[in-house]
Amino acid sequence: MSENAALTANSTIGQWLDHPVGGELVRALLAQSGATEESLAPIKGLPLQQLVALSQGQMPQSVIDDLVLAANGGVAPEESESGAWVEKTTPGRFAGRTIIVTGAASGIGRATASRIAREGGRVVAVDVSEQRLAELAASLPDAAIVTVRGDITDQASVDEIVAAAGGTVDALANVAGINDDFSPLHETSDEMWDRVIAVNLTGSFKLSRAVIPLMVAAGRGAIVNVASEAGLRGNASGNAYTASKHGVIGMTKSAAFMYGPAGLRINAVAPGGVATGIPFPPNVSEAGRARLTPFQAQIPTVATAEQLAASITFLLSDDAVNINGAILASDGGWSVQ
């Protein structure tokens, strides 16, 4: 980007830092919070706008808006090609399909539900937050979105979700998940273990178990489970989360083997760092954090929720016709380090 090019909220963080005016503004912002430029290394390829999500509610949108105005002499510029990745939808890709998406009210789940709906699919959007589900539906008033406030760890909720699909489920995206507290095994409480396993593994199991007979009867269907980089290695998160995501991968491979001959495709996506703003529980383990931090610092890049949705919707679509039992590392190359 040239020195004379306008900076916008969609310009990358790297472009802001390289700009003579924008760089000083961002560094001043970092100094106010006690952060350093080095802390932005994994996210230099993301739009500046993503700092709002990454801040987990600490940075209001007005901060970004003010930075853009300050970088452009008080005038809001028109958006232009910034070099950042831009989502490009495929019209009609999911036309005539009913697809359940869990965790659909925020983060990766919302981005996935939104993309499917904008590509013509009927989405059964599931989450524990009724308010955020309503916001999703309101943001796409012309789309076919059925919202279900439900807890995927509860069988009654699972039955309600399947009923909302109306007897046909063409695909399922098991996205809902929670973090652990980074605790090593000897510090992991029963409460933390039970809750993380229930949401991340058992919930996906229950919903998959409910929809697979419908898919088998139809002779086709696709399921995508969201695993994690923590499902591929032991140094990405705490004990409970790591175990849950390894379990998701095992469940995925077993189901792919069992139901492939029936016409089903069952795959998983393993994200690395994602700018979703999902909070960690309070009282994060100091021992776990100290052990993990040097390895987490090597994350090569952080993705947007929309970039993960691109990977998930690819595997849900007919474009992935010959892919079954795959664990797609959508992690910016972290898993090859």
C-alpha positions as CSV (number, residue, x, y, z in Angstrom):
1,M,0.0,0.0,0.0
2,S,1.4,3.4,-0.9
3,E,1.7,6.2,1.6
4,N,-1.1,8.1,-0.2
5,A,-3.6,5.2,-0.2
6,A,-6.5,5.5,2.1
7,L,-6.6,3.2,5.1
8,T,-10.0,1.6,6.0
9,A,-11.3,-0.8,8.6
10,N,-10.8,-3.5,6.0
11,S,-7.1,-2.7,5.4
12,T,-4.9,-5.3,7.1
13,I,-3.2,-4.7,10.4
14,G,0.1,-5.1,8.6
15,Q,-0.9,-2.3,6.1
16,W,-1.8,0.0,9.0
17,L,1.5,-0.7,10.7
18,D,3.5,0.0,7.5
19,H,1.7,3.3,6.9
20,P,3.5,6.4,8.2
21,V,0.3,7.8,9.8
22,G,-1.7,4.6,10.5
23,G,1.3,2.9,12.1
24,E,1.7,5.6,14.7
25,L,-2.0,5.5,15.5
26,V,-2.0,1.8,16.0
27,R,1.2,1.9,18.1
28,A,-0.3,4.6,20.3
29,L,-3.4,2.4,20.8
30,L,-1.3,-0.5,21.7
31,A,0.7,1.6,24.2
32,Q,-2.5,2.6,26.0
33,S,-3.3,-1.0,26.7
34,G,0.3,-2.0,27.6
35,A,0.6,-4.2,24.5
36,T,3.4,-4.3,21.9
37,E,3.6,-4.4,18.1
38,E,5.1,-7.9,18.4
39,S,1.8,-9.2,19.9
40,L,0.1,-8.4,16.6
41,A,2.5,-10.6,14.5
42,P,0.1,-13.6,14.1
43,I,-2.8,-11.3,13.0
44,K,-1.0,-8.9,10.6
45,G,-2.9,-10.4,7.7
46,L,-6.4,-9.7,9.3
47,P,-8.4,-6.6,8.7
48,L,-8.1,-4.0,11.4
49,Q,-11.8,-4.5,12.0
50,Q,-11.1,-7.9,13.5
51,L,-9.6,-6.2,16.6
52,V,-13.1,-5.6,17.8
53,A,-13.9,-9.4,17.9
54,L,-10.4,-10.2,19.3
55,S,-10.8,-7.8,22.2
56,Q,-13.7,-9.9,23.6
57,G,-15.8,-6.8,24.2
58,Q,-13.0,-4.5,25.5
59,M,-12.7,-2.5,22.2
60,P,-15.9,-0.8,20.9
61,Q,-16.5,-0.2,17.2
62,S,-16.0,3.5,17.8
63,V,-12.3,3.0,18.4
64,I,-11.8,1.6,14.9
65,D,-14.1,4.2,13.4
66,D,-12.0,7.0,15.1
67,L,-8.7,5.4,13.8
68,V,-10.0,5.4,10.3
69,L,-11.0,9.1,10.5
70,A,-7.7,10.1,12.1
71,A,-5.7,8.3,9.4
72,N,-7.6,10.0,6.7
73,G,-7.7,13.6,7.9
74,G,-11.1,13.3,9.4
75,V,-12.7,12.0,6.2
76,A,-14.2,8.5,6.0
77,P,-12.8,7.0,2.8
78,E,-14.6,4.6,0.5
79,E,-13.7,0.9,0.9
80,S,-11.3,-0.4,-1.7
81,E,-9.3,-3.5,-2.4
82,S,-7.1,-3.9,0.6
83,G,-5.2,-7.1,0.1
84,A,-7.2,-8.9,2.9
85,W,-9.1,-12.0,2.1
86,V,-12.7,-11.3,1.0
87,E,-15.4,-13.9,1.2
88,K,-16.9,-14.9,-2.2
89,T,-20.1,-16.8,-2.0
90,T,-21.4,-19.3,-4.5
91,P,-25.1,-18.5,-5.3
92,G,-27.4,-21.6,-5.0
93,R,-24.7,-23.9,-3.7
94,F,-27.0,-25.2,-0.9
95,A,-30.4,-24.6,-2.7
96,G,-32.9,-27.2,-1.6
97,R,-30.8,-28.4,1.3
98,T,-31.7,-28.3,5.0
99,I,-28.6,-27.9,7.2
100,I,-28.3,-27.8,10.9
101,V,-25.7,-25.6,12.4
102,T,-24.9,-25.6,16.1
103,G,-23.2,-22.6,17.9
104,A,-24.9,-20.5,15.2
105,A,-25.4,-17.4,17.3
106,S,-21.7,-16.3,17.3
107,G,-18.2,-16.9,15.9
108,I,-17.6,-19.7,13.5
109,G,-21.1,-21.0,13.9
110,R,-22.7,-17.8,12.9
111,A,-20.4,-17.3,10.0
112,T,-21.2,-20.8,8.8
113,A,-25.0,-20.4,9.2
114,S,-24.9,-17.0,7.4
115,R,-22.9,-18.4,4.5
116,I,-25.1,-21.4,4.0
117,A,-28.2,-19.2,4.1
118,R,-26.8,-16.7,1.6
119,E,-25.9,-19.6,-0.7
120,G,-29.6,-20.8,-0.7
121,G,-29.7,-23.3,2.1
122,R,-32.4,-23.7,4.7
123,V,-30.6,-23.3,8.0
124,V,-31.7,-24.7,11.3
125,A,-29.7,-22.4,13.6
126,V,-29.1,-23.8,17.1
127,D,-27.6,-22.0,20.1
128,V,-28.2,-21.4,23.8
129,S,-28.6,-17.6,23.2
130,E,-32.1,-16.8,21.9
131,Q,-31.2,-13.1,21.6
132,R,-28.2,-13.7,19.4
133,L,-30.2,-16.2,17.3
134,A,-32.8,-13.5,16.7
135,E,-30.0,-11.1,15.7
136,L,-28.7,-13.7,13.1
137,A,-32.2,-14.1,11.6
138,A,-32.8,-10.4,11.5
139,S,-29.5,-9.8,9.7
140,L,-30.7,-12.0,6.8
141,P,-34.5,-11.3,6.5
142,D,-34.8,-12.9,3.1
143,A,-33.1,-16.1,4.1
144,A,-34.6,-19.4,5.2
145,I,-33.5,-19.6,8.8
146,V,-35.2,-21.6,11.6
147,T,-33.9,-20.7,15.0
148,V,-33.9,-23.2,17.9
149,R,-32.7,-22.2,21.4
150,G,-31.4,-25.5,22.6
151,D,-28.7,-27.3,24.6
152,I,-27.1,-30.0,22.5
153,T,-26.1,-31.9,25.6
154,D,-29.8,-32.5,26.5
155,Q,-31.6,-35.2,24.6
156,A,-34.9,-33.3,24.7
157,S,-33.3,-30.4,23.0
158,V,-31.7,-32.6,20.4
159,D,-35.1,-34.1,19.6
160,E,-36.5,-30.5,19.2
161,I,-33.7,-29.6,16.9
162,V,-34.3,-32.6,14.6
163,A,-38.1,-31.9,14.7
164,A,-37.4,-28.3,13.5
165,A,-35.7,-29.7,10.5
166,G,-39.0,-31.1,9.4
167,G,-37.9,-34.7,8.7
168,T,-35.1,-33.9,6.3
169,V,-31.5,-33.2,7.3
170,D,-29.1,-33.0,4.3
171,A,-26.1,-31.8,6.4
172,L,-25.0,-31.0,9.9
173,A,-22.3,-28.7,11.1
174,N,-21.3,-29.5,14.7
175,V,-19.7,-26.1,15.6
176,A,-20.8,-25.5,19.2
177,G,-17.9,-25.7,21.6
178,I,-16.4,-24.1,24.7
179,N,-12.8,-23.6,26.0
180,D,-11.3,-25.1,29.1
181,D,-9.1,-23.3,31.7
182,F,-5.8,-24.6,30.4
183,S,-5.4,-26.8,33.4
184,P,-3.1,-29.8,33.2
185,L,-4.6,-33.2,34.1
186,H,-3.9,-33.1,37.9
187,E,-5.6,-29.7,38.2
188,T,-8.6,-30.4,36.1
189,S,-11.8,-30.4,38.1
190,D,-14.7,-32.7,37.6
191,E,-16.9,-29.7,36.7
192,M,-14.5,-28.5,34.0
193,W,-13.9,-32.0,32.6
194,D,-17.6,-32.9,32.5
195,R,-18.8,-29.6,31.0
196,V,-16.1,-29.5,28.2
197,I,-16.6,-33.1,27.3
198,A,-20.4,-32.7,27.3
199,V,-20.5,-29.7,25.0
200,N,-17.5,-30.4,22.7
201,L,-17.9,-34.2,22.3
202,T,-21.1,-35.6,23.7
203,G,-23.3,-32.9,22.2
204,S,-21.9,-33.5,18.7
205,F,-22.4,-37.3,19.3
206,K,-26.0,-36.9,20.3
207,L,-27.0,-34.7,17.4
208,S,-25.1,-36.8,14.9
209,R,-26.7,-40.0,16.3
210,A,-30.1,-38.3,15.8
211,V,-29.6,-37.3,12.1
212,I,-27.6,-40.2,10.7
213,P,-30.7,-42.5,10.3
214,L,-32.4,-39.8,8.3
215,M,-29.3,-39.5,6.1
216,V,-29.0,-43.2,5.7
217,A,-32.6,-43.5,4.7
218,A,-32.0,-40.7,2.1
219,G,-28.8,-42.4,0.8
220,R,-26.8,-39.2,1.2
221,G,-25.7,-36.6,3.8
222,A,-22.7,-34.7,5.0
223,I,-21.5,-34.0,8.6
224,V,-18.7,-31.6,9.5
225,N,-17.4,-31.7,13.0
226,V,-15.3,-28.8,14.3
227,A,-12.2,-30.3,16.0
228,S,-9.2,-28.1,16.7
229,E,-5.5,-27.8,16.4
230,A,-5.7,-29.2,20.0
231,G,-7.1,-32.4,18.4
232,L,-3.8,-32.9,16.5
233,R,-1.3,-32.1,19.2
234,G,-1.0,-31.9,23.0
235,N,0.5,-28.4,23.4
236,A,-2.4,-26.2,22.1
237,S,-4.8,-26.1,25.1
238,G,-5.6,-27.7,28.5
239,N,-6.3,-31.3,29.3
240,A,-10.1,-31.3,29.0
241,Y,-10.3,-29.4,25.7
242,T,-7.5,-31.4,24.2
243,A,-9.1,-34.7,25.1
244,S,-12.5,-33.5,23.8
245,K,-11.1,-32.5,20.4
246,H,-9.1,-35.7,20.1
247,G,-12.4,-37.5,20.8
248,V,-14.1,-35.5,18.0
249,I,-11.5,-36.7,15.6
250,G,-11.9,-40.3,16.6
251,M,-15.7,-40.0,16.4
252,T,-15.4,-38.5,12.9
253,K,-13.1,-41.2,11.6
254,S,-15.2,-44.0,13.0
255,A,-18.4,-42.6,11.6
256,A,-16.9,-42.0,8.2
257,F,-15.8,-45.6,8.0
258,M,-19.1,-46.9,9.2
259,Y,-21.4,-44.8,7.1
260,G,-19.4,-44.2,3.9
261,P,-20.9,-47.1,2.1
262,A,-24.4,-45.7,2.9
263,G,-23.6,-42.5,1.0
264,L,-22.6,-40.3,3.9
265,R,-19.5,-38.1,4.1
266,I,-18.3,-37.3,7.6
267,N,-15.3,-35.0,8.0
268,A,-13.8,-32.6,10.5
269,V,-12.2,-29.2,10.4
270,A,-9.3,-28.5,12.8
271,P,-9.0,-24.7,13.3
272,G,-5.9,-23.0,14.7
273,G,-6.2,-19.5,16.1
274,V,-9.5,-17.8,15.2
275,A,-10.6,-14.3,15.9
276,T,-14.0,-15.1,17.4
277,G,-13.7,-13.4,20.8
278,I,-15.0,-16.5,22.6
279,P,-13.9,-16.0,26.2
280,F,-12.0,-18.4,28.4
281,P,-13.4,-19.4,31.8
282,P,-12.3,-17.4,34.8
283,N,-9.3,-18.5,36.8
284,V,-7.2,-19.9,34.0
285,S,-4.5,-22.3,35.3
286,E,-1.2,-20.5,35.8
287,A,0.7,-23.8,35.4
288,G,-1.1,-24.6,32.2
289,R,-0.7,-21.1,30.8
290,A,3.0,-21.0,31.6
291,R,3.6,-24.3,29.9
292,L,1.4,-23.5,26.8
293,T,2.4,-19.9,26.1
294,P,5.7,-20.5,24.3
295,F,4.0,-22.9,21.9
296,Q,0.8,-20.8,21.4
297,A,3.2,-17.9,20.6
298,Q,4.2,-19.8,17.5
299,I,0.8,-19.6,15.9
300,P,1.6,-18.4,12.4
301,T,-1.6,-16.6,11.7
302,V,-5.1,-16.0,13.2
303,A,-8.1,-16.6,10.9
304,T,-11.5,-14.9,10.8
305,A,-14.7,-16.8,11.5
306,E,-15.6,-16.3,7.8
307,Q,-12.4,-18.1,6.7
308,L,-13.3,-21.1,8.9
309,A,-16.8,-21.0,7.5
310,A,-15.3,-21.3,4.0
311,S,-13.5,-24.5,5.0
312,I,-16.6,-25.9,6.7
313,T,-19.0,-25.1,3.9
314,F,-16.7,-26.6,1.3
315,L,-16.8,-29.9,3.1
316,L,-20.5,-29.7,3.5
317,S,-21.0,-29.0,-0.2
318,D,-21.0,-31.3,-3.2
319,D,-17.5,-29.9,-4.1
320,A,-16.2,-32.3,-1.4
321,V,-17.9,-35.3,-3.1
322,N,-14.8,-37.6,-2.8
323,I,-13.8,-36.5,0.7
324,N,-14.7,-38.7,3.6
325,G,-13.0,-39.2,7.0
326,A,-10.7,-36.3,6.4
327,I,-9.4,-34.0,9.1
328,L,-8.8,-30.6,7.4
329,A,-6.3,-28.5,9.3
330,S,-7.6,-25.0,8.7
331,D,-4.9,-23.4,10.8
332,G,-2.7,-21.3,8.6
333,G,0.0,-24.0,8.6
334,W,0.3,-24.3,12.4
335,S,0.1,-28.1,12.2
336,V,3.1,-28.4,10.0
337,Q,5.4,-26.7,12.4
